[in-house]
């Protein structure tokens, strides 16, 4: 759920990884369809946000440009 133009509530599918310092998706927690989740995440690239607040895992705040770049890398990884 995107709240305004700044906060993305992601549930269980996207969080910040302090180890890799980027956004990560959880293939092992995807109970429905990884390709569908990938398409959904790809659609988020049309939006800008500064905060990612997950249901589980780490949240993170960055500039909208930084967060877009992290999301783009995550989506690219998901498609591989």
CORLINBEL-V897855 format. One record per backbone hydrogen bond with DSSP energy under -0.5 kcal/mol. NH is the residue of the N-H (numbers start at 1). CO is the residue of the C=O. E is the energy in kcal/mol with one decimal. If there is no record, write none. Layout:
# CORLINBEL-V897855
<<NH CO E> <NH CO E>>
This chain:
# CORLINBEL-V897855
<<3 1 -0.6> <3 7 -3.4> <4 2 -0.7> <6 3 -1.5> <7 3 -1.9> <8 51 -2.1> <9 1 -3.1> <9 7 -0.6> <10 8 -0.6> <10 53 -1.6> <11 53 -0.6> <13 10 -1.6> <15 24 -2.1> <16 58 -2.8> <17 22 -2.8> <18 16 -0.7> <21 17 -1.8> <22 17 -1.0> <24 15 -3.1> <26 13 -0.6> <27 25 -0.7> <29 26 -1.1> <30 27 -1.2> <31 29 -1.0> <37 33 -2.5> <38 34 -2.7> <39 35 -2.2> <40 36 -2.3> <41 37 -2.5> <42 38 -2.4> <43 39 -1.9> <44 40 -0.9> <44 41 -0.5> <45 42 -1.3> <46 43 -1.5> <47 44 -2.3> <50 6 -2.0> <51 6 -3.0> <52 60 -2.4> <53 8 -3.0> <54 52 -0.6> <55 11 -3.9> <56 11 -1.0> <58 16 -0.8> <60 52 -1.9> <62 50 -2.5> <67 63 -2.8> <68 64 -2.2> <69 65 -2.1> <70 66 -2.4> <71 67 -2.6> <72 68 -2.6> <73 69 -2.1> <74 70 -2.2> <75 71 -2.8> <76 72 -2.2> <77 73 -2.3> <78 74 -2.5> <79 75 -1.8> <80 76 -0.9> <80 77 -0.7>>
